[in-house]
Amino acid sequence: MLFLVAALLLMGIMLGTAAHLPVPVTLVAAAVIAGWLLVFFLRERRYHAEVTSR
Protein backbone atom coordinates (compact mmCIF):
# COMPACT_ATOMS: atom_id res chain seq x y z
CA MET A 1 0.00 0.00 0.00
CA LEU A 2 2.87 2.33 0.78
CA PHE A 3 4.24 1.81 -2.73
CA LEU A 4 0.90 2.76 -4.23
CA VAL A 5 0.75 5.95 -2.17
CA ALA A 6 4.29 6.83 -3.19
CA ALA A 7 3.50 6.18 -6.85
CA LEU A 8 0.41 8.37 -6.71
CA LEU A 9 2.38 11.11 -4.96
CA LEU A 10 5.11 10.92 -7.59
CA MET A 11 2.53 10.97 -10.37
CA GLY A 12 0.90 14.03 -8.81
CA ILE A 13 4.23 15.80 -8.66
CA MET A 14 5.01 14.87 -12.25
CA LEU A 15 1.60 16.00 -13.49
CA GLY A 16 2.05 19.28 -11.67
CA THR A 17 5.41 19.86 -13.32
CA ALA A 18 4.38 18.44 -16.69
CA ALA A 19 3.55 21.91 -17.92
CA HIS A 20 7.17 22.93 -17.28
CA LEU A 21 8.88 19.84 -18.69
CA PRO A 22 9.46 18.89 -22.30
CA VAL A 23 6.99 16.33 -23.66
CA PRO A 24 9.57 13.49 -24.04
CA VAL A 25 10.63 13.83 -20.39
CA THR A 26 7.01 13.74 -19.27
CA LEU A 27 6.32 10.64 -21.37
CA VAL A 28 9.38 8.82 -20.00
CA ALA A 29 8.37 9.65 -16.43
CA ALA A 30 4.82 8.45 -17.11
CA ALA A 31 6.15 5.19 -18.58
CA VAL A 32 8.35 4.62 -15.51
CA ILE A 33 5.42 5.18 -13.16
CA ALA A 34 3.15 2.94 -15.23
CA GLY A 35 5.79 0.21 -15.20
CA TRP A 36 6.18 0.51 -11.45
CA LEU A 37 2.42 0.21 -10.96
CA LEU A 38 2.29 -2.80 -13.31
CA VAL A 39 5.00 -4.59 -11.32
CA PHE A 40 3.15 -3.79 -8.10
CA PHE A 41 -0.10 -5.13 -9.54
CA LEU A 42 1.51 -8.36 -10.74
CA ARG A 43 3.23 -8.95 -7.38
CA GLU A 44 -0.01 -8.39 -5.48
CA ARG A 45 -1.94 -10.63 -7.86
CA ARG A 46 0.61 -13.43 -7.46
CA TYR A 47 0.60 -13.02 -3.66
CA HIS A 48 -3.18 -13.21 -3.44
CA ALA A 49 -3.26 -16.23 -5.76
CA GLU A 50 -0.79 -18.03 -3.45
CA VAL A 51 -2.78 -17.14 -0.33
CA THR A 52 -6.09 -18.35 -1.75
CA SER A 53 -4.58 -21.62 -3.00
CA ARG A 54 -3.49 -22.65 0.51
C-alpha positions as CSV (number, residue, x, y, z in Angstrom):
1,M,0.0,0.0,0.0
2,L,2.9,2.3,0.8
3,F,4.2,1.8,-2.7
4,L,0.9,2.8,-4.2
5,V,0.7,6.0,-2.2
6,A,4.3,6.8,-3.2
7,A,3.5,6.2,-6.9
8,L,0.4,8.4,-6.7
9,L,2.4,11.1,-5.0
10,L,5.1,10.9,-7.6
11,M,2.5,11.0,-10.4
12,G,0.9,14.0,-8.8
13,I,4.2,15.8,-8.7
14,M,5.0,14.9,-12.3
15,L,1.6,16.0,-13.5
16,G,2.1,19.3,-11.7
17,T,5.4,19.9,-13.3
18,A,4.4,18.4,-16.7
19,A,3.6,21.9,-17.9
20,H,7.2,22.9,-17.3
21,L,8.9,19.8,-18.7
22,P,9.5,18.9,-22.3
23,V,7.0,16.3,-23.7
24,P,9.6,13.5,-24.0
25,V,10.6,13.8,-20.4
26,T,7.0,13.7,-19.3
27,L,6.3,10.6,-21.4
28,V,9.4,8.8,-20.0
29,A,8.4,9.6,-16.4
30,A,4.8,8.4,-17.1
31,A,6.2,5.2,-18.6
32,V,8.3,4.6,-15.5
33,I,5.4,5.2,-13.2
34,A,3.1,2.9,-15.2
35,G,5.8,0.2,-15.2
36,W,6.2,0.5,-11.4
37,L,2.4,0.2,-11.0
38,L,2.3,-2.8,-13.3
39,V,5.0,-4.6,-11.3
40,F,3.2,-3.8,-8.1
41,F,-0.1,-5.1,-9.5
42,L,1.5,-8.4,-10.7
43,R,3.2,-9.0,-7.4
44,E,0.0,-8.4,-5.5
45,R,-1.9,-10.6,-7.9
46,R,0.6,-13.4,-7.5
47,Y,0.6,-13.0,-3.7
48,H,-3.2,-13.2,-3.4
49,A,-3.3,-16.2,-5.8
50,E,-0.8,-18.0,-3.4
51,V,-2.8,-17.1,-0.3
52,T,-6.1,-18.4,-1.8
53,S,-4.6,-21.6,-3.0
54,R,-3.5,-22.7,0.5
